[in-house]
Amino acid sequence: MSQFDQPRVRLDKANGVPLYLQIRDLLKADIADGTYGPGDMLPSEGYLMAHFGVSRTTVRLAVEALSVEGMVHKEQGRGTFIAAKPIFVTPSKLQSFTNELRDLGYSPGTKLLGVSTRECSPWVAQELEVEPQSPVLEVIRLRTASRHPVGLCVSHLNTQQFPELGNLDWSALSLYETIETLGVTIIGAWQYVSADVLSSLDAERLSLQQGSPVLRVRRTAFAGAAERRLPIETVDALFDAKAYSYYNDLVP
């Protein structure tokens, strides 16, 4: 039985520890013992106020303290949810985001935010080896791990060399698996990772605050054969730095 099902908790007002920190620690204990798992909603402010006998300000300070530690995240209009455990990715082989999460025991998800044909930027043109301002397919997707938003991926697909890409359903989980339904094989990719902060638009999409730290992953994937490989997709992805990390095991 959760402590939230018990009669109202009496906080210790004489021990010198601020009440909001006492509440934070009690909530952390419930999260740690699995009473509330990743994706579960935290009780409402009103419930916590009554349960602990404190003001709304005190409850908000406690929840904000959990948010700063990356243990909960707020979704506008829905509530506050328990954050997924940090994802540690070891990029030792080429695989899709979907398969990375499956290998780590998470349930991957995707939400298609937009598909359109756009004139490519100089950077996209360089990566896809097409002429500047050539029309390419832009696919924007929100990626989730066990229902928790962790990444925003903006892909540009080389419809100049692979026009059949324009006929596919991009709401499927794995972009690579979708491409391979055409009989095209992804044979390799390069990528680099850098630090960045969220713009207001991207923050809204990821249910994070503007200026939150993110990992920016840029990757260009190639299809074909080793002797004639063609760039088929380049992606600019932003991952919540509190939820997503890269890990490498280095040996001498």
Salt bridges, closest charged atoms under 4 A:
ASP25 OD1 - ARG24 NH2 2.88
GLU45 OE1 - ARG56 NH1 2.78
GLU45 OE2 - ARG60 NE 2.88
GLU64 OE1 - LYS74 NZ 3.37
GLU69 OE2 - ARG24 NH1 3.37
GLU69 OE1 - LYS28 NZ 3.04
GLU75 OE2 - HIS73 ND1 3.81
GLU75 OE1 - ARG78 NH1 2.46
GLU138 OE1 - ARG118 NH1 3.75
GLU138 OE2 - HIS156 NE2 3.07
GLU177 OE2 - ARG102 NH1 3.98
ASP196 OD2 - ARG216 NH1 2.34
ASP202 OD1 - ARG205 NH1 3.42
ASP236 OD1 - ARG216 NE 2.82
ASP236 OD2 - ARG218 NH2 3.62
